[in-house]
Amino acid sequence: MYQLRRILVPTDFSNHAADALCHAVRLGAQYNAEITLLHVDEFIVSPIGALDGRADYVDIYLRKKEEFLREQFNRLIEGVKNPSVSLRWQVLPGRAHKVIVEESEKQQ
């Protein structure tokens, strides 16, 4: 019999992604699977070209982006009321379609 151990749920924090998480939670509860919420950050600020390090506005932007992502993940996780499901989240840089496939293969 097939044993599902891990479920990868890519999210852009849209309503459709929240619906996908609900389905994953129901499926994960049946198999006692771990669910990973994955957000792919396609917009990475690069310090290339800055001789003296990053400008203050880049650090401010990165802090605000991290705060926003944490709030979004917390909102999604709070909406899941199933103690039998283990949830974790991660943010990876890159092109979404490539990173999602690579991460699913890496995590099996």
C-alpha positions in Angstrom: 0.0 0.0 0.0 1.1 3.5 -0.8 2.5 5.4 2.3 2.4 9.2 1.9 5.0 10.7 4.3 5.5 14.3 3.0 3.4 16.8 1.1 4.8 19.9 -0.5 2.3 22.7 -0.8 3.6 25.7 -2.8 2.0 28.9 -1.8 1.7 32.4 -3.2 -0.7 33.2 -0.3 -3.7 33.4 -2.6 -7.1 31.9 -1.8 -6.4 29.1 -4.2 -3.2 28.2 -2.3 -5.1 28.3 1.0 -7.7 25.8 -0.6 -4.8 23.6 -1.7 -3.5 23.6 1.9 -6.9 22.5 3.2 -6.9 19.6 0.9 -3.3 18.7 1.8 -4.2 18.8 5.5 -7.1 16.4 5.0 -4.9 14.1 3.0 -2.0 14.5 5.4 -4.2 13.6 8.4 -5.1 10.3 6.8 -1.4 9.3 6.3 0.1 11.2 9.3 2.2 13.1 6.7 4.4 16.2 7.3 3.3 19.2 5.2 5.8 21.8 4.0 4.5 25.1 2.9 6.9 26.5 0.3 7.0 30.1 -1.0 9.4 30.8 -3.8 10.8 34.4 -3.7 11.4 35.3 -7.3 12.5 38.9 -6.4 15.8 38.9 -4.6 17.6 42.1 -4.1 21.2 41.8 -5.1 23.9 43.9 -3.6 26.0 43.5 -6.8 27.5 46.9 -7.8 27.5 48.3 -4.3 31.1 48.9 -3.3 30.4 49.7 0.4 27.8 47.1 1.2 24.1 47.3 1.0 22.2 50.5 1.2 19.9 51.1 4.2 16.8 50.8 2.0 17.7 47.3 0.9 18.0 46.2 4.6 14.6 47.9 5.4 13.0 46.1 2.4 14.4 42.7 3.4 13.2 43.1 7.0 9.7 44.1 5.8 9.6 41.3 3.4 10.6 38.8 6.1 8.0 40.2 8.4 5.3 40.0 5.7 6.2 36.4 4.9 6.1 35.3 8.6 2.7 36.9 9.0 1.3 35.2 5.9 2.7 31.8 7.0 1.3 32.3 10.5 -2.1 33.2 9.1 -2.2 30.0 7.0 -1.0 27.8 9.8 -3.5 29.2 12.3 -6.2 28.3 9.8 -5.2 24.7 10.1 -6.8 23.2 13.1 -5.6 19.6 12.9 -3.2 18.4 15.6 -2.4 15.2 13.7 -0.7 17.2 10.9 2.9 18.5 11.2 3.4 21.8 9.4 6.5 23.6 8.5 7.3 26.4 6.1 10.2 27.6 4.1 11.1 30.3 1.6 13.5 29.6 -1.2 14.8 32.0 -3.9 14.6 31.3 -7.6 12.1 30.8 -10.4 8.9 29.2 -8.9 8.4 26.5 -11.5 12.0 25.3 -11.2 12.3 25.5 -7.4 9.0 23.7 -6.8 10.0 20.7 -9.0 13.6 20.6 -7.6 12.4 20.8 -4.0 9.7 18.0 -4.6 12.4 15.8 -6.0 14.9 16.6 -3.2 12.4 15.9 -0.5 10.8 13.0 -2.3 
